[in-house]
Amino acid sequence: YSGFSASKKKYFCGIKVHMIVTGYGAPVEVNFTPASVGDLTALWSMDIPENSILYADGAYNSYDLEDVLLEDEYN
């Protein structure tokens, strides 16, 4: 898988690994995507366990996701 990152002005190739792990580092879910797939796209396809705390970098910022999580918390 290859592509071009306009913001970095660089070509890239490979895959991304997205993981959900326990507080002790044990994997709960693993998702492999082509490097060209956005991080949020991968996150939306993963099952986040109830009562989880999700730590992620800025690539995962999404107002839609925040709204869904807040709605689930109050229902």
PyMOL Python script that loads the backbone (N, CA, C, O; Angstrom):
from pymol import cmd

cmd.read_pdbstr("""\
ATOM      1  N   TYR A   1       0.837  -1.168   0.000  1.00  0.00           N
ATOM      2  CA  TYR A   1       0.000   0.000   0.000  1.00  0.00           C
ATOM      3  C   TYR A   1       0.884   1.233   0.000  1.00  0.00           C
ATOM      4  O   TYR A   1       1.789   1.355   0.826  1.00  0.00           O
ATOM      5  N   SER A   2       0.629   2.135  -0.911  1.00  0.00           N
ATOM      6  CA  SER A   2       1.434   3.347  -0.948  1.00  0.00           C
ATOM      7  C   SER A   2       0.549   4.533  -1.278  1.00  0.00           C
ATOM      8  O   SER A   2      -0.554   4.381  -1.805  1.00  0.00           O
ATOM      9  N   GLY A   3       1.042   5.696  -0.966  1.00  0.00           N
ATOM     10  CA  GLY A   3       0.308   6.920  -1.235  1.00  0.00           C
ATOM     11  C   GLY A   3       1.186   8.123  -0.985  1.00  0.00           C
ATOM     12  O   GLY A   3       2.390   7.998  -0.764  1.00  0.00           O
ATOM     13  N   PHE A   4       0.560   9.309  -1.025  1.00  0.00           N
ATOM     14  CA  PHE A   4       1.280  10.553  -0.824  1.00  0.00           C
ATOM     15  C   PHE A   4       0.582  11.364   0.244  1.00  0.00           C
ATOM     16  O   PHE A   4      -0.631  11.557   0.173  1.00  0.00           O
ATOM     17  N   SER A   5       1.319  11.846   1.233  1.00  0.00           N
ATOM     18  CA  SER A   5       0.792  12.712   2.280  1.00  0.00           C
ATOM     19  C   SER A   5       1.088  14.159   1.883  1.00  0.00           C
ATOM     20  O   SER A   5       2.234  14.605   1.930  1.00  0.00           O
ATOM     21  N   ALA A   6       0.028  14.887   1.489  1.00  0.00           N
ATOM     22  CA  ALA A   6       0.219  16.267   1.042  1.00  0.00           C
ATOM     23  C   ALA A   6       0.709  17.154   2.174  1.00  0.00           C
ATOM     24  O   ALA A   6       1.536  18.039   1.956  1.00  0.00           O
ATOM     25  N   SER A   7       0.203  16.921   3.392  1.00  0.00           N
ATOM     26  CA  SER A   7       0.602  17.774   4.513  1.00  0.00           C
ATOM     27  C   SER A   7       2.078  17.595   4.875  1.00  0.00           C
ATOM     28  O   SER A   7       2.735  18.546   5.300  1.00  0.00           O
ATOM     29  N   LYS A   8       2.593  16.386   4.707  1.00  0.00           N
ATOM     30  CA  LYS A   8       4.005  16.126   5.024  1.00  0.00           C
ATOM     31  C   LYS A   8       4.894  16.199   3.784  1.00  0.00           C
ATOM     32  O   LYS A   8       6.121  16.198   3.887  1.00  0.00           O
ATOM     33  N   LYS A   9       4.262  16.262   2.617  1.00  0.00           N
ATOM     34  CA  LYS A   9       4.972  16.280   1.340  1.00  0.00           C
ATOM     35  C   LYS A   9       5.912  15.096   1.203  1.00  0.00           C
ATOM     36  O   LYS A   9       7.052  15.228   0.758  1.00  0.00           O
ATOM     37  N   LYS A  10       5.396  13.918   1.602  1.00  0.00           N
ATOM     38  CA  LYS A  10       6.188  12.691   1.546  1.00  0.00           C
ATOM     39  C   LYS A  10       5.328  11.536   1.041  1.00  0.00           C
ATOM     40  O   LYS A  10       4.113  11.512   1.233  1.00  0.00           O
ATOM     41  N   TYR A  11       5.985  10.589   0.397  1.00  0.00           N
ATOM     42  CA  TYR A  11       5.322   9.340   0.030  1.00  0.00           C
ATOM     43  C   TYR A  11       5.410   8.370   1.203  1.00  0.00           C
ATOM     44  O   TYR A  11       6.333   8.447   2.013  1.00  0.00           O
ATOM     45  N   PHE A  12       4.463   7.474   1.287  1.00  0.00           N
ATOM     46  CA  PHE A  12       4.477   6.478   2.356  1.00  0.00           C
ATOM     47  C   PHE A  12       4.059   5.139   1.791  1.00  0.00           C
ATOM     48  O   PHE A  12       3.441   5.055   0.729  1.00  0.00           O
ATOM     49  N   CYS A  13       4.408   4.087   2.524  1.00  0.00           N
ATOM     50  CA  CYS A  13       3.959   2.756   2.153  1.00  0.00           C
ATOM     51  C   CYS A  13       3.831   1.920   3.424  1.00  0.00           C
ATOM     52  O   CYS A  13       4.464   2.211   4.439  1.00  0.00           O
ATOM     53  N   GLY A  14       3.014   0.892   3.352  1.00  0.00           N
ATOM     54  CA  GLY A  14       2.896  -0.004   4.487  1.00  0.00           C
ATOM     55  C   GLY A  14       1.496  -0.093   5.050  1.00  0.00           C
ATOM     56  O   GLY A  14       0.511   0.217   4.380  1.00  0.00           O
ATOM     57  N   ILE A  15       1.430  -0.525   6.301  1.00  0.00           N
ATOM     58  CA  ILE A  15       0.161  -0.694   6.988  1.00  0.00           C
ATOM     59  C   ILE A  15       0.212   0.043   8.335  1.00  0.00           C
ATOM     60  O   ILE A  15       1.283   0.373   8.844  1.00  0.00           O
ATOM     61  N   LYS A  16      -0.976   0.289   8.890  1.00  0.00           N
ATOM     62  CA  LYS A  16      -1.087   0.847  10.237  1.00  0.00           C
ATOM     63  C   LYS A  16      -1.690  -0.225  11.124  1.00  0.00           C
ATOM     64  O   LYS A  16      -2.517  -1.020  10.679  1.00  0.00           O
ATOM     65  N   VAL A  17      -1.277  -0.242  12.363  1.00  0.00           N
ATOM     66  CA  VAL A  17      -1.835  -1.167  13.348  1.00  0.00           C
ATOM     67  C   VAL A  17      -2.530  -0.334  14.417  1.00  0.00           C
ATOM     68  O   VAL A  17      -1.898   0.492  15.076  1.00  0.00           O
ATOM     69  N   HIS A  18      -3.826  -0.550  14.588  1.00  0.00           N
ATOM     70  CA  HIS A  18      -4.620   0.136  15.603  1.00  0.00           C
ATOM     71  C   HIS A  18      -4.974  -0.902  16.656  1.00  0.00           C
ATOM     72  O   HIS A  18      -5.449  -1.988  16.323  1.00  0.00           O
ATOM     73  N   MET A  19      -4.745  -0.575  17.931  1.00  0.00           N
ATOM     74  CA  MET A  19      -4.985  -1.556  18.994  1.00  0.00           C
ATOM     75  C   MET A  19      -5.784  -0.947  20.130  1.00  0.00           C
ATOM     76  O   MET A  19      -5.640   0.231  20.458  1.00  0.00           O
ATOM     77  N   ILE A  20      -6.622  -1.771  20.718  1.00  0.00           N
ATOM     78  CA  ILE A  20      -7.257  -1.467  21.991  1.00  0.00           C
ATOM     79  C   ILE A  20      -6.674  -2.473  22.970  1.00  0.00           C
ATOM     80  O   ILE A  20      -6.730  -3.682  22.748  1.00  0.00           O
ATOM     81  N   VAL A  21      -6.111  -1.952  24.064  1.00  0.00           N
ATOM     82  CA  VAL A  21      -5.460  -2.814  25.048  1.00  0.00           C
ATOM     83  C   VAL A  21      -6.014  -2.509  26.442  1.00  0.00           C
ATOM     84  O   VAL A  21      -6.615  -1.459  26.669  1.00  0.00           O
ATOM     85  N   THR A  22      -5.802  -3.437  27.358  1.00  0.00           N
ATOM     86  CA  THR A  22      -6.184  -3.223  28.751  1.00  0.00           C
ATOM     87  C   THR A  22      -5.175  -2.291  29.412  1.00  0.00           C
ATOM     88  O   THR A  22      -4.158  -1.941  28.812  1.00  0.00           O
ATOM     89  N   GLY A  23      -5.458  -1.893  30.645  1.00  0.00           N
ATOM     90  CA  GLY A  23      -4.526  -1.057  31.398  1.00  0.00           C
ATOM     91  C   GLY A  23      -3.194  -1.740  31.639  1.00  0.00           C
ATOM     92  O   GLY A  23      -2.200  -1.080  31.945  1.00  0.00           O
ATOM     93  N   TYR A  24      -3.168  -3.068  31.501  1.00  0.00           N
ATOM     94  CA  TYR A  24      -1.927  -3.837  31.686  1.00  0.00           C
ATOM     95  C   TYR A  24      -1.234  -4.141  30.365  1.00  0.00           C
ATOM     96  O   TYR A  24      -0.199  -4.807  30.343  1.00  0.00           O
ATOM     97  N   GLY A  25      -1.809  -3.647  29.247  1.00  0.00           N
ATOM     98  CA  GLY A  25      -1.188  -3.831  27.944  1.00  0.00           C
ATOM     99  C   GLY A  25      -1.604  -5.082  27.196  1.00  0.00           C
ATOM    100  O   GLY A  25      -1.056  -5.367  26.131  1.00  0.00           O
ATOM    101  N   ALA A  26      -2.568  -5.842  27.727  1.00  0.00           N
ATOM    102  CA  ALA A  26      -3.049  -7.031  27.029  1.00  0.00           C
ATOM    103  C   ALA A  26      -3.976  -6.606  25.887  1.00  0.00           C
ATOM    104  O   ALA A  26      -4.898  -5.822  26.112  1.00  0.00           O
ATOM    105  N   PRO A  27      -3.751  -7.104  24.675  1.00  0.00           N
ATOM    106  CA  PRO A  27      -4.585  -6.690  23.542  1.00  0.00           C
ATOM    107  C   PRO A  27      -6.033  -7.163  23.681  1.00  0.00           C
ATOM    108  O   PRO A  27      -6.301  -8.304  24.058  1.00  0.00           O
ATOM    109  N   VAL A  28      -6.949  -6.260  23.367  1.00  0.00           N
ATOM    110  CA  VAL A  28      -8.372  -6.578  23.347  1.00  0.00           C
ATOM    111  C   VAL A  28      -8.836  -6.703  21.904  1.00  0.00           C
ATOM    112  O   VAL A  28      -9.592  -7.613  21.560  1.00  0.00           O
ATOM    113  N   GLU A  29      -8.376  -5.778  21.059  1.00  0.00           N
ATOM    114  CA  GLU A  29      -8.720  -5.808  19.644  1.00  0.00           C
ATOM    115  C   GLU A  29      -7.580  -5.210  18.843  1.00  0.00           C
ATOM    116  O   GLU A  29      -6.936  -4.253  19.274  1.00  0.00           O
ATOM    117  N   VAL A  30      -7.337  -5.783  17.670  1.00  0.00           N
ATOM    118  CA  VAL A  30      -6.290  -5.299  16.775  1.00  0.00           C
ATOM    119  C   VAL A  30      -6.905  -5.110  15.398  1.00  0.00           C
ATOM    120  O   VAL A  30      -7.672  -5.951  14.930  1.00  0.00           O
ATOM    121  N   ASN A  31      -6.564  -3.999  14.751  1.00  0.00           N
ATOM    122  CA  ASN A  31      -7.105  -3.703  13.431  1.00  0.00           C
ATOM    123  C   ASN A  31      -5.950  -3.262  12.539  1.00  0.00           C
ATOM    124  O   ASN A  31      -5.257  -2.294  12.852  1.00  0.00           O
ATOM    125  N   PHE A  32      -5.743  -3.964  11.435  1.00  0.00           N
ATOM    126  CA  PHE A  32      -4.714  -3.616  10.462  1.00  0.00           C
ATOM    127  C   PHE A  32      -5.386  -2.913   9.291  1.00  0.00           C
ATOM    128  O   PHE A  32      -6.379  -3.407   8.758  1.00  0.00           O
ATOM    129  N   THR A  33      -4.852  -1.764   8.888  1.00  0.00           N
ATOM    130  CA  THR A  33      -5.402  -1.045   7.739  1.00  0.00           C
ATOM    131  C   THR A  33      -4.265  -0.634   6.816  1.00  0.00           C
ATOM    132  O   THR A  33      -3.119  -0.514   7.250  1.00  0.00           O
ATOM    133  N   PRO A  34      -4.584  -0.415   5.535  1.00  0.00           N
ATOM    134  CA  PRO A  34      -3.570   0.155   4.649  1.00  0.00           C
ATOM    135  C   PRO A  34      -3.155   1.527   5.176  1.00  0.00           C
ATOM    136  O   PRO A  34      -3.953   2.210   5.818  1.00  0.00           O
ATOM    137  N   ALA A  35      -1.938   1.927   4.916  1.00  0.00           N
ATOM    138  CA  ALA A  35      -1.440   3.208   5.416  1.00  0.00           C
ATOM    139  C   ALA A  35      -2.278   4.374   4.915  1.00  0.00           C
ATOM    140  O   ALA A  35      -2.286   5.436   5.539  1.00  0.00           O
ATOM    141  N   SER A  36      -2.979   4.202   3.806  1.00  0.00           N
ATOM    142  CA  SER A  36      -3.770   5.292   3.229  1.00  0.00           C
ATOM    143  C   SER A  36      -5.112   5.501   3.931  1.00  0.00           C
ATOM    144  O   SER A  36      -5.775   6.508   3.685  1.00  0.00           O
ATOM    145  N   VAL A  37      -5.529   4.574   4.798  1.00  0.00           N
ATOM    146  CA  VAL A  37      -6.806   4.697   5.501  1.00  0.00           C
ATOM    147  C   VAL A  37      -6.631   5.608   6.715  1.00  0.00           C
ATOM    148  O   VAL A  37      -5.663   5.479   7.464  1.00  0.00           O
ATOM    149  N   GLY A  38      -7.568   6.519   6.900  1.00  0.00           N
ATOM    150  CA  GLY A  38      -7.493   7.454   8.018  1.00  0.00           C
ATOM    151  C   GLY A  38      -7.687   6.762   9.356  1.00  0.00           C
ATOM    152  O   GLY A  38      -8.357   5.732   9.438  1.00  0.00           O
ATOM    153  N   ASP A  39      -7.099   7.329  10.407  1.00  0.00           N
ATOM    154  CA  ASP A  39      -7.179   6.736  11.741  1.00  0.00           C
ATOM    155  C   ASP A  39      -8.614   6.673  12.256  1.00  0.00           C
ATOM    156  O   ASP A  39      -9.001   5.691  12.890  1.00  0.00           O
ATOM    157  N   LEU A  40      -9.406   7.710  11.989  1.00  0.00           N
ATOM    158  CA  LEU A  40     -10.796   7.705  12.453  1.00  0.00           C
ATOM    159  C   LEU A  40     -11.623   6.613  11.787  1.00  0.00           C
ATOM    160  O   LEU A  40     -12.496   6.020  12.421  1.00  0.00           O
ATOM    161  N   THR A  41     -11.355   6.349  10.529  1.00  0.00           N
ATOM    162  CA  THR A  41     -12.063   5.279   9.830  1.00  0.00           C
ATOM    163  C   THR A  41     -11.821   3.949  10.531  1.00  0.00           C
ATOM    164  O   THR A  41     -12.751   3.162  10.708  1.00  0.00           O
ATOM    165  N   ALA A  42     -10.596   3.698  10.925  1.00  0.00           N
ATOM    166  CA  ALA A  42     -10.271   2.457  11.632  1.00  0.00           C
ATOM    167  C   ALA A  42     -10.938   2.426  12.998  1.00  0.00           C
ATOM    168  O   ALA A  42     -11.453   1.386  13.409  1.00  0.00           O
ATOM    169  N   LEU A  43     -10.938   3.551  13.710  1.00  0.00           N
ATOM    170  CA  LEU A  43     -11.531   3.595  15.049  1.00  0.00           C
ATOM    171  C   LEU A  43     -13.021   3.324  15.003  1.00  0.00           C
ATOM    172  O   LEU A  43     -13.542   2.608  15.858  1.00  0.00           O
ATOM    173  N   TRP A  44     -13.724   3.885  14.018  1.00  0.00           N
ATOM    174  CA  TRP A  44     -15.173   3.661  13.914  1.00  0.00           C
ATOM    175  C   TRP A  44     -15.494   2.190  13.694  1.00  0.00           C
ATOM    176  O   TRP A  44     -16.585   1.746  14.051  1.00  0.00           O
ATOM    177  N   SER A  45     -14.582   1.427  13.120  1.00  0.00           N
ATOM    178  CA  SER A  45     -14.851   0.006  12.842  1.00  0.00           C
ATOM    179  C   SER A  45     -14.523  -0.904  14.027  1.00  0.00           C
ATOM    180  O   SER A  45     -14.784  -2.106  13.972  1.00  0.00           O
ATOM    181  N   MET A  46     -13.954  -0.342  15.096  1.00  0.00           N
ATOM    182  CA  MET A  46     -13.560  -1.153  16.254  1.00  0.00           C
ATOM    183  C   MET A  46     -14.647  -1.128  17.326  1.00  0.00           C
ATOM    184  O   MET A  46     -15.405  -0.166  17.442  1.00  0.00           O
ATOM    185  N   ASP A  47     -14.704  -2.200  18.102  1.00  0.00           N
ATOM    186  CA  ASP A  47     -15.645  -2.285  19.215  1.00  0.00           C
ATOM    187  C   ASP A  47     -14.948  -1.839  20.490  1.00  0.00           C
ATOM    188  O   ASP A  47     -14.041  -2.512  20.979  1.00  0.00           O
ATOM    189  N   ILE A  48     -15.374  -0.706  21.022  1.00  0.00           N
ATOM    190  CA  ILE A  48     -14.786  -0.191  22.259  1.00  0.00           C
ATOM    191  C   ILE A  48     -15.606  -0.754  23.416  1.00  0.00           C
ATOM    192  O   ILE A  48     -16.807  -0.494  23.492  1.00  0.00           O
ATOM    193  N   PRO A  49     -14.995  -1.514  24.317  1.00  0.00           N
ATOM    194  CA  PRO A  49     -15.734  -2.116  25.430  1.00  0.00           C
ATOM    195  C   PRO A  49     -16.370  -1.052  26.327  1.00  0.00           C
ATOM    196  O   PRO A  49     -15.860   0.062  26.446  1.00  0.00           O
ATOM    197  N   GLU A  50     -17.488  -1.414  26.955  1.00  0.00           N
ATOM    198  CA  GLU A  50     -18.158  -0.509  27.884  1.00  0.00           C
ATOM    199  C   GLU A  50     -17.233  -0.105  29.018  1.00  0.00           C
ATOM    200  O   GLU A  50     -16.331  -0.851  29.397  1.00  0.00           O
ATOM    201  N   ASN A  51     -17.468   1.085  29.555  1.00  0.00           N
ATOM    202  CA  ASN A  51     -16.709   1.633  30.678  1.00  0.00           C
ATOM    203  C   ASN A  51     -15.212   1.766  30.378  1.00  0.00           C
ATOM    204  O   ASN A  51     -14.386   1.733  31.290  1.00  0.00           O
ATOM    205  N   SER A  52     -14.875   1.915  29.111  1.00  0.00           N
ATOM    206  CA  SER A  52     -13.474   2.061  28.718  1.00  0.00           C
ATOM    207  C   SER A  52     -13.048   3.517  28.776  1.00  0.00           C
ATOM    208  O   SER A  52     -13.870   4.423  28.645  1.00  0.00           O
ATOM    209  N   ILE A  53     -11.785   3.726  28.971  1.00  0.00           N
ATOM    210  CA  ILE A  53     -11.174   5.043  28.845  1.00  0.00           C
ATOM    211  C   ILE A  53     -10.286   4.965  27.618  1.00  0.00           C
ATOM    212  O   ILE A  53      -9.401   4.114  27.530  1.00  0.00           O
ATOM    213  N   LEU A  54     -10.526   5.848  26.683  1.00  0.00           N
ATOM    214  CA  LEU A  54      -9.813   5.803  25.416  1.00  0.00           C
ATOM    215  C   LEU A  54      -8.777   6.923  25.379  1.00  0.00           C
ATOM    216  O   LEU A  54      -9.120   8.100  25.481  1.00  0.00           O
ATOM    217  N   TYR A  55      -7.517   6.549  25.232  1.00  0.00           N
ATOM    218  CA  TYR A  55      -6.424   7.506  25.072  1.00  0.00           C
ATOM    219  C   TYR A  55      -5.941   7.411  23.635  1.00  0.00           C
ATOM    220  O   TYR A  55      -5.636   6.325  23.144  1.00  0.00           O
ATOM    221  N   ALA A  56      -5.874   8.551  22.965  1.00  0.00           N
ATOM    222  CA  ALA A  56      -5.443   8.543  21.568  1.00  0.00           C
ATOM    223  C   ALA A  56      -4.795   9.885  21.249  1.00  0.00           C
ATOM    224  O   ALA A  56      -4.954  10.855  21.990  1.00  0.00           O
ATOM    225  N   ASP A  57      -4.067   9.929  20.144  1.00  0.00           N
ATOM    226  CA  ASP A  57      -3.457  11.197  19.756  1.00  0.00           C
ATOM    227  C   ASP A  57      -4.450  12.028  18.942  1.00  0.00           C
ATOM    228  O   ASP A  57      -5.594  11.622  18.740  1.00  0.00           O
ATOM    229  N   GLY A  58      -4.006  13.176  18.487  1.00  0.00           N
ATOM    230  CA  GLY A  58      -4.869  14.119  17.789  1.00  0.00           C
ATOM    231  C   GLY A  58      -5.477  13.603  16.505  1.00  0.00           C
ATOM    232  O   GLY A  58      -6.474  14.157  16.042  1.00  0.00           O
ATOM    233  N   ALA A  59      -4.921  12.572  15.917  1.00  0.00           N
ATOM    234  CA  ALA A  59      -5.462  12.031  14.676  1.00  0.00           C
ATOM    235  C   ALA A  59      -6.841  11.411  14.876  1.00  0.00           C
ATOM    236  O   ALA A  59      -7.571  11.186  13.910  1.00  0.00           O
ATOM    237  N   TYR A  60      -7.197  11.135  16.133  1.00  0.00           N
ATOM    238  CA  TYR A  60      -8.476  10.507  16.425  1.00  0.00           C
ATOM    239  C   TYR A  60      -9.535  11.508  16.881  1.00  0.00           C
ATOM    240  O   TYR A  60     -10.620  11.098  17.296  1.00  0.00           O
ATOM    241  N   ASN A  61      -9.247  12.820  16.816  1.00  0.00           N
ATOM    242  CA  ASN A  61     -10.229  13.818  17.237  1.00  0.00           C
ATOM    243  C   ASN A  61     -11.448  13.789  16.332  1.00  0.00           C
ATOM    244  O   ASN A  61     -11.320  13.823  15.108  1.00  0.00           O
ATOM    245  N   SER A  62     -12.640  13.725  16.937  1.00  0.00           N
ATOM    246  CA  SER A  62     -13.874  13.705  16.173  1.00  0.00           C
ATOM    247  C   SER A  62     -15.015  14.161  17.067  1.00  0.00           C
ATOM    248  O   SER A  62     -15.298  13.538  18.090  1.00  0.00           O
ATOM    249  N   TYR A  63     -15.670  15.249  16.680  1.00  0.00           N
ATOM    250  CA  TYR A  63     -16.829  15.705  17.441  1.00  0.00           C
ATOM    251  C   TYR A  63     -17.957  14.689  17.377  1.00  0.00           C
ATOM    252  O   TYR A  63     -18.682  14.507  18.355  1.00  0.00           O
ATOM    253  N   ASP A  64     -18.115  14.020  16.229  1.00  0.00           N
ATOM    254  CA  ASP A  64     -19.162  12.995  16.101  1.00  0.00           C
ATOM    255  C   ASP A  64     -18.939  11.862  17.094  1.00  0.00           C
ATOM    256  O   ASP A  64     -19.887  11.412  17.736  1.00  0.00           O
ATOM    257  N   LEU A  65     -17.706  11.398  17.228  1.00  0.00           N
ATOM    258  CA  LEU A  65     -17.397  10.319  18.163  1.00  0.00           C
ATOM    259  C   LEU A  65     -17.629  10.775  19.601  1.00  0.00           C
ATOM    260  O   LEU A  65     -18.179  10.025  20.407  1.00  0.00           O
ATOM    261  N   GLU A  66     -17.213  12.000  19.927  1.00  0.00           N
ATOM    262  CA  GLU A  66     -17.439  12.521  21.279  1.00  0.00           C
ATOM    263  C   GLU A  66     -18.928  12.561  21.599  1.00  0.00           C
ATOM    264  O   GLU A  66     -19.329  12.218  22.712  1.00  0.00           O
ATOM    265  N   ASP A  67     -19.755  12.976  20.634  1.00  0.00           N
ATOM    266  CA  ASP A  67     -21.205  13.022  20.846  1.00  0.00           C
ATOM    267  C   ASP A  67     -21.777  11.636  21.092  1.00  0.00           C
ATOM    268  O   ASP A  67     -22.623  11.462  21.969  1.00  0.00           O
ATOM    269  N   VAL A  68     -21.324  10.647  20.327  1.00  0.00           N
ATOM    270  CA  VAL A  68     -21.797   9.268  20.504  1.00  0.00           C
ATOM    271  C   VAL A  68     -21.417   8.745  21.871  1.00  0.00           C
ATOM    272  O   VAL A  68     -22.241   8.135  22.553  1.00  0.00           O
ATOM    273  N   LEU A  69     -20.184   8.973  22.280  1.00  0.00           N
ATOM    274  CA  LEU A  69     -19.732   8.480  23.588  1.00  0.00           C
ATOM    275  C   LEU A  69     -20.468   9.173  24.722  1.00  0.00           C
ATOM    276  O   LEU A  69     -20.828   8.519  25.701  1.00  0.00           O
ATOM    277  N   LEU A  70     -20.705  10.482  24.621  1.00  0.00           N
ATOM    278  CA  LEU A  70     -21.445  11.191  25.661  1.00  0.00           C
ATOM    279  C   LEU A  70     -22.895  10.719  25.725  1.00  0.00           C
ATOM    280  O   LEU A  70     -23.463  10.579  26.808  1.00  0.00           O
ATOM    281  N   GLU A  71     -23.486  10.477  24.564  1.00  0.00           N
ATOM    282  CA  GLU A  71     -24.871   9.991  24.529  1.00  0.00           C
ATOM    283  C   GLU A  71     -24.975   8.622  25.189  1.00  0.00           C
ATOM    284  O   GLU A  71     -25.914   8.371  25.945  1.00  0.00           O
ATOM    285  N   ASP A  72     -24.030   7.741  24.916  1.00  0.00           N
ATOM    286  CA  ASP A  72     -24.025   6.418  25.537  1.00  0.00           C
ATOM    287  C   ASP A  72     -23.854   6.513  27.048  1.00  0.00           C
ATOM    288  O   ASP A  72     -24.434   5.726  27.796  1.00  0.00           O
ATOM    289  N   GLU A  73     -23.051   7.485  27.494  1.00  0.00           N
ATOM    290  CA  GLU A  73     -22.800   7.641  28.930  1.00  0.00           C
ATOM    291  C   GLU A  73     -24.066   8.049  29.675  1.00  0.00           C
ATOM    292  O   GLU A  73     -24.284   7.633  30.813  1.00  0.00           O
ATOM    293  N   TYR A  74     -24.899   8.863  29.032  1.00  0.00           N
ATOM    294  CA  TYR A  74     -26.095   9.376  29.713  1.00  0.00           C
ATOM    295  C   TYR A  74     -27.357   8.560  29.447  1.00  0.00           C
ATOM    296  O   TYR A  74     -28.428   8.922  29.934  1.00  0.00           O
ATOM    297  N   ASN A  75     -27.259   7.479  28.694  1.00  0.00           N
ATOM    298  CA  ASN A  75     -28.431   6.600  28.437  1.00  0.00           C
ATOM    299  C   ASN A  75     -28.340   5.334  29.224  1.00  0.00           C
ATOM    300  O   ASN A  75     -29.227   4.486  29.135  1.00  0.00           O
TER     301      ASN A  75
END
""", "prot")
cmd.dss("prot")
cmd.show_as("cartoon", "prot")
cmd.util.cbc("prot")
cmd.orient("prot")
